[in-house]
Amino acid sequence: MVCLKTLRFYQKFLSPLKPPVCRYYPTCSEYAFWQFQKRNCILAFFSSFFRILKCNPFFKGGFDYPKITKNITSCNLCFKPIFLAQKQLYFLYIPHHQDKSFYLVKIIFQRTNK
């Protein structure tokens, strides 16, 4: 919880003071925020630390979504219309390989009823 608040403080107050130079999408601070939301603190810290080390001119950059592991049950795979959904969808889990690892992709567009 403290890590998430610290990251939001950085994004809101410190990050706007410098030019946007992150070589990756999502940005390193957003990547770290997603990691701390979905993983335990130690794994999130090391993943974020290595991501920040890669954010330099010697690496190409590009799209680098967080990879997490998640147990998928048949209940998670059921389609529910939006009016029956209990929670709003914020993240998509896109399979990485045959194992239980997934790319974590955040949904940024919201559908509005007009």
C-alpha positions as CSV (number, residue, x, y, z in Angstrom):
1,M,0.0,0.0,0.0
2,V,2.8,2.4,0.9
3,C,4.6,1.5,-2.4
4,L,1.5,2.3,-4.4
5,K,1.0,5.7,-2.8
6,T,4.7,6.5,-3.3
7,L,4.4,5.6,-7.0
8,R,1.3,7.7,-7.4
9,F,3.0,10.7,-5.6
10,Y,6.0,10.3,-8.1
11,Q,3.6,10.1,-11.1
12,K,1.6,13.1,-10.0
13,F,4.1,15.5,-8.6
14,L,7.7,14.6,-9.6
15,S,7.3,13.1,-13.1
16,P,5.8,16.2,-14.7
17,L,8.9,18.2,-13.7
18,K,11.0,16.3,-16.2
19,P,10.6,15.5,-19.9
20,P,9.0,12.2,-20.8
21,V,12.0,10.0,-21.7
22,C,10.9,6.5,-20.9
23,R,11.9,4.1,-23.6
24,Y,9.1,1.6,-22.9
25,Y,5.4,1.4,-22.9
26,P,3.9,1.4,-20.3
27,T,6.3,3.8,-18.5
28,C,8.5,2.4,-15.8
29,S,6.5,4.0,-13.0
30,E,3.2,2.6,-14.5
31,Y,4.9,-0.8,-14.9
32,A,6.0,-0.7,-11.2
33,F,2.5,0.3,-10.2
34,W,0.9,-2.6,-12.0
35,Q,3.5,-5.0,-10.5
36,F,2.8,-3.8,-7.0
37,Q,-1.0,-4.2,-7.6
38,K,-0.8,-7.8,-8.8
39,R,2.3,-9.4,-7.2
40,N,3.8,-9.5,-3.7
41,C,6.2,-6.7,-2.7
42,I,9.5,-8.5,-3.2
43,L,8.7,-9.9,-6.7
44,A,7.3,-6.5,-7.7
45,F,10.3,-4.7,-6.4
46,F,12.8,-6.8,-8.3
47,S,10.8,-6.8,-11.5
48,S,10.5,-3.0,-11.3
49,F,14.2,-2.6,-10.4
50,F,15.3,-4.6,-13.4
51,R,12.9,-2.7,-15.7
52,I,14.4,0.6,-14.5
53,L,17.9,-0.8,-15.2
54,K,16.8,-1.6,-18.8
55,C,15.5,1.9,-19.4
56,N,18.7,3.3,-21.0
57,P,20.1,4.0,-24.4
58,F,21.7,0.5,-24.7
59,F,18.3,-1.2,-24.8
60,K,15.9,-0.8,-27.7
61,G,12.7,-0.1,-25.6
62,G,9.3,-0.7,-27.0
63,F,6.3,-2.6,-25.5
64,D,7.1,-4.4,-22.3
65,Y,4.1,-5.4,-20.4
66,P,4.4,-7.0,-16.9
67,K,4.3,-10.8,-16.9
68,I,2.5,-12.4,-14.0
69,T,1.5,-15.9,-13.0
70,K,-2.2,-16.7,-12.3
71,N,-4.2,-19.8,-11.8
72,I,-7.1,-19.9,-14.2
73,T,-10.2,-21.7,-13.2
74,S,-13.2,-22.5,-15.4
75,C,-15.2,-19.8,-13.5
76,N,-12.7,-17.1,-14.7
77,L,-13.2,-18.1,-18.3
78,C,-17.0,-17.6,-18.3
79,F,-18.3,-14.7,-20.3
80,K,-20.7,-12.4,-18.5
81,P,-22.4,-9.5,-20.1
82,I,-21.5,-6.1,-18.6
83,F,-24.8,-5.7,-16.8
84,L,-24.2,-9.1,-15.0
85,A,-20.6,-8.5,-14.2
86,Q,-19.8,-8.1,-10.5
87,K,-16.6,-6.1,-11.0
88,Q,-15.5,-3.7,-13.8
89,L,-12.7,-5.1,-15.9
90,Y,-9.5,-3.2,-15.5
91,F,-6.8,-5.7,-16.7
92,L,-6.6,-8.2,-19.5
93,Y,-4.6,-11.4,-19.0
94,I,-3.0,-12.4,-22.3
95,P,-1.3,-15.9,-22.3
96,H,2.5,-15.8,-22.6
97,H,3.3,-19.5,-23.2
98,Q,1.9,-22.9,-22.3
99,D,2.6,-22.3,-18.6
100,K,0.6,-20.2,-16.3
101,S,2.3,-16.9,-17.1
102,F,0.3,-14.0,-18.6
103,Y,1.0,-10.5,-19.9
104,L,-0.8,-7.9,-17.9
105,V,-2.5,-5.3,-20.1
106,K,-4.5,-2.5,-18.6
107,I,-7.8,-1.3,-20.2
108,I,-7.7,2.5,-20.5
109,F,-10.8,3.1,-22.6
110,Q,-14.2,3.0,-20.9
111,R,-17.4,2.6,-22.8
112,T,-20.0,5.2,-21.9
113,N,-23.7,4.9,-22.6
114,K,-25.1,7.8,-24.6
